[in-house]
């Protein structure tokens, strides 16, 4: 019974937290950019029955960098990157709400990694630069951008996988995930957590579907991971390195780093982006 009471408390507490942290309205996002030298553009497109929202900065004739968040989360996980003056001078930056998260058909889960990758295709087909896009995926976003490179190799120039949850043998499922999916409790679970839990429970099988496809990834790939990551263990980074047999791989492993790389160590992601941009364009505008 103690575990049941703990579950109920967690669900209620999660509801309070999720109200303020996992998605930001258009109005509040625009307010965040009022004092910035760069303008924010918020747009939508349709994928199947899902309306997909994304945030955009920088000139669309610059190389495209697409950010894909984890779970729970939304496009605003990468808002500081969209404000960064060096990045906005040199790239066209897009951060997308994944289906079911943020303001992309919020609460309606799409557990298929293949489908979530397909949902990004519209954005990458809009790329008007001479170079191919750089895809950045954090946590659950990691396998999605990797799957995109498997399925649509002609649309990808490079991958940056930040603490990617890609190894089915090291996918952590907490005990609370199972009762949270029961009808008795599911109605109490906030929508952001419900979608996250749906994805979590399906994740091992979805990763197994990708195992024979890793050899299709041929683009330069940077893997960023911390040995103190308690949510997505470091073994995921080693797994990705082993699987990427046909891709040039750079591994950035930090001993003291945890899972929250976009917030705690954004410099590692930024350096990887600028490195790829510089190789492509022979120079970076400071």
Secondary structure as UniProt FT lines:
FT   HELIX           2..21
FT   HELIX           26..32
FT   TURN            33..35
FT   STRAND          41..47
FT   TURN            48..49
FT   STRAND          50..57
FT   TURN            60..61
FT   STRAND          63..68
FT   HELIX           75..78
FT   HELIX           79..83
FT   HELIX           85..90
FT   STRAND          91..96
FT   TURN            99..100
FT   TURN            102..103
FT   TURN            106..107
FT   HELIX           113..118
FT   TURN            119..120
FT   HELIX           121..125
FT   STRAND          133..138
FT   HELIX           140..151
FT   HELIX           153..155
FT   STRAND          156..162
FT   HELIX           168..170
FT   HELIX           176..179
FT   TURN            180..181
FT   HELIX           183..186
FT   TURN            187..188
FT   HELIX           191..210
FT   TURN            211..213
FT   HELIX           214..216
FT   STRAND          220..226
FT   TURN            227..228
FT   HELIX           235..243
FT   TURN            245..246
FT   STRAND          249..254
FT   TURN            255..256
FT   HELIX           261..264
FT   HELIX           266..281
//
